[in-house]
Amino acid sequence: MKKILILLFIIGIASSTTAQTYKEMVNRAMDYVEQNDYPAAEQAMKAAMRKEPTNPNNLMLMVNLGTIQRNLGKLDEALISYNVAIERYPDNSFIRHNRAALYCEMNRFDDAMKDYNTILITNKEDTEALYRRGLIYLSNKNLFSAEEDFENILKIYPENINGKMGIAAVKKRRGEWKEAEELYTDLIYKHKSNASLYFNRAECYLRLNKLASTQEDLKKALELGYNEAPIYVLRGQLRLSQYEKRLAKEDFLKARELGTDSLAIEDFLRLCK
């Protein structure tokens, strides 16, 4: 028993000499973030807040914790972290931007819309909120409201790439393929390394039956690192139109592997037989 008590005493001394301050815990958490060690960063951040629960810096720690939890795929926990921060500072647009982005990640677009609306009530010139809200309007097929948000961005910053891409996306949704293609061409002239622009122009070219130009833009988009499911669906459609059914099938299967809805892919695969 005496030996146990001595051992506990020794452990207690060691613990007291190695105890970290709040600032040290926060710095360690940030170091873990830089190393992409998000589990360790999460624990260090929680430890810091437990050590000084009334520290005013805990607001930003809570926001950072939410972002770390998003990176870990703990979306429900991240939402709790953002909610705690917003309850204390409801007018903080930075926190609302983070929560709105999380809502979009959770496919809770109506909730994201509420946050963007709140941000824009306070600051009508928040171009990020205008752009993100415009994308939600676009996904809801509310083309008039989407176009209005994108146009408002361009009134503030006439050369804003997001505003111009938004207008081009609205043109595509309306089936105005030639007008959209011209907008993407103008953007590519100024942003030659933007893979998304080549992908979007390729879609316009395909609808306009400009198959060689479609192929060139798809190749360029892939070279620039665009490796998402839609590009394989689009290339599969191009290859179908060129009667390359085997290659088209490979693309559609790749798109399904990357997350495209299986039912939509089945329709395309039937065309490859």
C-alpha positions in Angstrom: 0.0 0.0 0.0 2.8 2.3 0.9 4.5 1.6 -2.4 1.3 2.5 -4.3 1.0 5.8 -2.4 4.6 6.7 -3.2 4.0 5.8 -6.8 0.9 8.0 -7.0 2.8 10.8 -5.3 5.5 10.6 -7.9 3.0 10.5 -10.7 1.3 13.6 -9.2 4.6 15.5 -9.2 5.3 14.5 -12.8 1.8 15.6 -13.8 2.2 19.0 -12.1 5.5 19.7 -13.8 4.2 18.9 -17.3 0.8 20.5 -17.0 0.1 22.7 -20.0 -1.4 26.2 -19.9 -4.5 27.1 -21.9 -2.3 28.9 -24.5 0.0 25.9 -24.9 -3.0 23.6 -25.4 -4.4 25.9 -28.1 -1.0 26.2 -29.8 -0.7 22.4 -29.8 -4.1 22.1 -31.3 -3.1 24.4 -34.1 0.1 22.4 -34.7 -2.0 19.3 -35.0 -4.2 21.1 -37.6 -1.2 22.0 -39.7 -0.1 18.4 -39.6 -3.7 17.3 -40.6 -3.9 15.3 -37.4 -7.5 16.3 -36.8 -8.4 13.7 -34.1 -5.5 15.0 -31.9 -6.4 18.6 -32.7 -10.0 18.0 -31.6 -8.9 16.5 -28.3 -6.4 19.3 -27.6 -9.0 22.0 -28.3 -11.6 20.4 -26.0 -8.9 20.1 -23.3 -8.1 23.8 -23.6 -11.8 24.7 -23.2 -12.2 22.4 -20.2 -9.2 24.0 -18.6 -10.6 27.6 -18.9 -14.3 27.3 -19.7 -14.9 31.1 -19.3 -12.0 32.2 -21.5 -13.5 34.6 -24.1 -11.2 33.1 -26.8 -13.3 29.9 -26.5 -15.8 31.4 -29.1 -13.2 31.1 -31.9 -12.1 27.8 -30.5 -15.6 26.5 -30.8 -15.8 27.6 -34.4 -12.4 26.0 -35.1 -13.6 22.9 -33.3 -16.6 22.7 -35.6 -14.4 23.0 -38.7 -12.1 20.2 -37.4 -15.2 18.0 -36.7 -16.3 18.7 -40.3 -13.0 17.4 -41.6 -13.4 14.3 -39.4 -16.9 13.7 -40.9 -18.6 14.4 -37.5 -21.2 16.7 -39.1 -23.7 16.5 -36.3 -21.1 17.4 -33.7 -19.8 20.2 -35.9 -23.3 21.6 -36.1 -23.5 21.6 -32.3 -20.2 23.5 -32.1 -21.3 26.2 -34.5 -24.7 26.5 -32.8 -23.1 27.2 -29.5 -21.0 29.9 -31.0 -24.0 31.5 -32.9 -26.2 31.4 -29.8 -23.6 33.7 -28.1 -22.9 35.9 -31.2 -25.9 35.7 -33.5 -24.7 38.6 -35.7 -21.2 37.2 -36.4 -21.3 36.6 -40.2 -18.0 34.5 -40.1 -19.7 31.9 -37.9 -22.9 31.9 -40.0 -20.9 31.4 -43.1 -19.3 28.3 -41.6 -22.6 26.9 -40.4 -24.3 27.6 -43.8 -21.5 25.7 -45.5 -22.0 22.8 -43.1 -25.7 22.9 -43.8 -25.0 22.6 -47.5 -22.7 19.7 -46.8 -25.6 18.0 -44.9 -28.0 18.7 -47.8 -30.0 21.0 -45.5 -30.3 23.8 -48.0 -33.3 25.5 -46.5 -31.3 26.0 -43.3 -28.3 27.2 -45.2 -30.6 29.7 -47.0 -31.7 31.1 -43.7 -28.2 31.8 -42.6 -27.3 33.4 -45.9 -30.4 35.6 -45.7 -29.5 36.7 -42.2 -25.9 37.6 -43.4 -27.3 39.6 -46.3 -29.8 41.5 -44.1 -26.7 42.9 -42.2 -24.5 43.2 -45.3 -26.0 43.3 -48.7 -22.6 43.4 -50.3 -21.4 40.1 -48.9 -20.5 38.5 -52.3 -19.8 35.1 -50.8 -23.3 34.9 -49.3 -24.8 36.2 -52.6 -22.9 33.5 -54.6 -23.8 30.7 -52.2 -27.4 31.7 -52.0 -27.5 32.0 -55.8 -26.3 28.4 -56.1 -29.1 27.2 -53.8 -31.6 29.2 -55.9 -30.1 27.6 -59.0 -30.4 24.0 -57.5 -34.1 24.9 -56.7 -34.6 26.0 -60.3 -35.4 29.5 -59.1 -33.5 31.0 -62.0 -34.8 34.5 -61.6 -33.6 34.8 -58.0 -30.3 33.1 -58.8 -29.6 35.5 -61.7 -30.5 38.5 -59.4 -27.9 37.4 -56.8 -25.2 36.8 -59.4 -25.9 40.2 -61.1 -25.7 41.9 -57.7 -22.2 40.4 -57.3 -21.2 41.9 -60.6 -22.6 45.3 -59.6 -20.2 45.3 -56.7 -17.2 43.6 -58.5 -17.7 43.7 -62.3 -14.9 41.2 -62.9 -15.8 38.7 -60.1 -15.4 35.2 -61.5 -18.1 33.6 -59.3 -20.7 36.2 -60.5 -19.8 35.5 -64.1 -19.8 31.8 -63.7 -23.2 32.0 -62.0 -24.7 33.9 -64.9 -23.3 31.3 -67.3 -24.8 28.6 -65.2 -28.2 30.3 -65.4 -27.8 30.4 -69.2 -27.1 26.7 -69.3 -30.2 25.9 -67.2 -32.3 27.9 -69.6 -30.8 26.0 -72.5 -29.0 29.1 -73.9 -26.0 27.1 -74.8 -24.4 29.5 -77.3 -24.6 32.4 -74.9 -23.2 30.3 -72.0 -20.4 29.0 -74.2 -19.4 32.6 -75.1 -19.4 33.5 -71.4 -17.1 30.6 -70.5 -14.8 31.4 -73.4 -14.4 35.0 -72.1 -13.7 33.6 -68.6 -11.1 31.0 -69.9 -9.3 33.8 -71.7 -8.6 35.4 -68.3 -8.5 32.2 -66.2 -6.7 29.7 -68.3 -5.9 27.3 -65.4 -9.4 26.9 -64.1 -10.4 23.3 -64.8 -14.1 23.9 -64.0 -14.4 26.5 -66.8 -13.2 24.0 -69.4 -15.6 21.3 -68.1 -18.6 23.7 -68.3 -17.7 24.9 -71.7 -17.3 21.3 -72.8 -21.0 20.7 -71.8 -22.0 23.7 -74.0 -20.0 22.4 -76.9 -21.6 19.0 -76.7 -25.1 20.5 -76.7 -24.1 22.6 -79.7 -22.8 19.4 -81.4 -19.2 20.7 -81.5 -17.7 17.3 -80.7 -14.0 18.0 -81.4 -14.2 21.1 -79.2 -15.9 19.1 -76.5 -13.2 16.5 -76.5 -10.4 19.2 -76.3 -12.0 20.9 -73.3 -12.6 17.6 -71.5 -9.0 16.7 -72.0 -7.8 20.0 -70.7 -10.1 19.9 -67.7 -8.7 16.4 -66.8 -5.2 17.6 -67.3 -5.9 20.5 -64.8 -7.1 18.1 -62.2 -10.9 18.0 -62.6 -11.6 14.4 -61.6 -15.2 14.5 -60.4 -18.1 12.3 -61.5 -19.8 14.8 -63.9 -16.8 14.9 -66.3 -17.0 11.1 -66.8 -20.7 11.3 -67.5 -20.1 14.1 -70.0 -17.3 12.2 -71.7 -19.4 9.1 -71.8 -22.1 11.0 -73.6 -19.5 12.3 -76.0 -18.2 8.8 -76.7 -21.8 7.5 -77.2 -22.3 10.2 -79.9 -19.0 9.0 -81.5 -20.2 5.3 -81.4 -17.5 4.4 -79.0 -19.7 2.3 -76.7 -17.0 0.4 -74.9 -15.2 3.5 -73.9 -18.5 5.2 -73.0 -19.4 2.3 -70.7 -16.0 2.7 -68.9 -16.7 6.4 -68.3 -20.2 5.8 -66.9 -18.9 3.1 -64.6 -16.2 5.5 -63.4 -18.9 8.1 -62.8 -20.9 5.6 -60.7 -17.8 4.7 -58.7 -17.3 8.4 -57.9 -20.9 8.8 -56.6 -23.2 9.5 -59.5 -26.8 8.2 -58.9 -26.9 4.6 -60.0 -30.4 4.9 -61.6 -29.2 7.7 -63.9 -26.1 5.7 -64.9 -28.2 2.6 -65.6 -30.0 4.6 -68.3 -26.7 5.4 -69.9 -25.3 1.9 -69.6 -28.3 0.5 -71.5 -27.3 2.7 -74.4 -23.8 1.1 -74.4 -25.1 -2.4 -75.4 
